[in-house]
């Protein structure tokens, strides 16, 4: 009888361990990064603008320190004066750049947001390729 109770306790504690690991994984901080080119109304100034956004998809808050663009030879941190910022659950941040041609003068390897702990959230590669095509069309 004692072995049966010990086996039940071991199985139950193993199940609880895996459940806690799953909860920890699902509740981690996650950012969805998106970028698009927005054309203003022609009567304003007719220039294209780069719109970069990050949305917190996780349940934990994220303190976003900044965002950057990685090219072949360096990482360029973009400072618009709006960051750092703490994003709570489902909060989002949007940054608009009126002059983005210097950023894309070299091939861009990645675009990402980063926090104070050194974590990075990257734009998906397929979206980055589409953005590069859009930049070529805009210029």
C-alpha positions in Angstrom: 0.0 0.0 0.0 2.8 2.4 0.8 4.5 1.9 -2.6 1.1 2.6 -4.3 0.7 5.9 -2.4 4.4 6.8 -3.2 3.9 6.1 -6.9 0.7 8.2 -6.9 2.5 11.1 -5.2 5.4 10.9 -7.7 3.1 10.8 -10.7 1.0 13.7 -9.4 4.0 15.8 -8.6 5.5 15.1 -12.0 2.2 16.2 -13.6 2.2 19.4 -11.5 5.8 20.1 -12.5 5.0 19.9 -16.2 1.8 22.0 -15.7 3.9 24.7 -14.0 6.5 24.7 -16.8 3.7 25.0 -19.4 2.1 27.9 -17.5 5.5 29.7 -17.2 6.1 29.2 -21.0 2.7 30.6 -21.9 2.8 33.6 -19.6 6.3 34.8 -20.7 6.7 38.2 -22.3 6.1 38.2 -26.0 6.1 41.0 -28.5 4.6 41.0 -31.9 6.6 43.3 -34.2 5.1 44.8 -37.3 6.3 47.4 -39.8 4.6 49.0 -42.7 5.0 51.9 -45.1 2.2 54.4 -44.9 1.4 57.0 -47.5 0.1 60.3 -46.2 -2.7 62.1 -47.9 -1.4 63.9 -51.1 -2.5 67.3 -49.9 -0.3 67.0 -46.7 3.2 66.5 -48.1 3.0 63.3 -50.2 5.9 61.6 -48.3 5.9 58.0 -47.3 6.4 57.2 -43.6 7.7 54.1 -41.9 5.3 52.8 -39.1 6.9 50.4 -36.6 4.7 48.8 -33.9 5.1 46.4 -31.1 2.3 44.7 -29.2 2.7 42.8 -26.0 1.0 39.4 -26.5 2.1 37.9 -23.2 0.6 38.2 -19.7 3.7 39.8 -18.2 4.7 43.4 -18.7 7.6 44.2 -21.0 9.9 47.3 -20.5 10.9 48.1 -24.1 14.2 49.9 -24.2 14.3 50.7 -27.9 14.3 49.3 -31.4 17.0 48.9 -33.9 17.9 47.9 -37.5 20.8 45.4 -38.1 22.6 45.8 -41.4 25.7 44.0 -42.8 28.2 45.9 -40.8 26.4 47.4 -37.8 23.4 47.8 -35.6 21.6 51.1 -35.7 19.4 52.0 -32.8 16.6 54.3 -33.7 15.8 56.9 -31.1 12.6 58.9 -31.6 12.4 60.0 -27.9 9.4 57.8 -27.1 11.2 54.9 -25.5 11.8 53.4 -22.9 8.2 52.3 -22.3 6.5 49.7 -20.2 4.0 47.7 -22.1 1.4 45.9 -20.0 -0.7 42.9 -21.3 -2.1 43.7 -24.8 -0.6 47.2 -24.8 1.0 48.4 -28.0 3.6 51.0 -29.1 3.7 52.7 -32.5 6.6 54.8 -33.9 6.4 56.8 -37.1 9.5 57.8 -39.0 9.0 60.4 -41.7 12.5 60.0 -43.2 13.4 56.3 -43.4 15.5 56.2 -46.6 18.9 56.4 -44.7 17.9 53.3 -42.7 17.4 51.3 -45.8 20.5 52.6 -47.7 22.2 49.3 -46.9 20.5 45.8 -46.9 18.7 45.3 -43.7 19.3 41.9 -42.0 16.8 42.4 -39.2 14.6 44.8 -37.4 14.0 44.2 -33.7 12.8 45.6 -30.4 14.9 45.0 -27.2 14.4 45.4 -23.5 16.6 46.0 -20.5 17.3 42.3 -19.9 18.8 41.9 -23.4 15.9 40.0 -24.9 15.1 40.8 -28.5 11.9 40.4 -30.5 12.5 40.3 -34.3 10.3 41.1 -37.3 9.6 38.0 -39.2 11.9 37.4 -42.2 9.1 37.1 -44.7 7.7 40.5 -43.5 11.2 42.0 -43.7 11.6 40.9 -47.3 8.2 42.3 -48.1 9.2 45.6 -46.4 12.4 45.7 -48.5 10.3 45.4 -51.7 8.0 48.1 -50.5 10.9 50.4 -49.8 12.2 49.9 -53.3 8.8 50.7 -54.7 8.5 53.9 -52.6 11.9 55.3 -53.6 
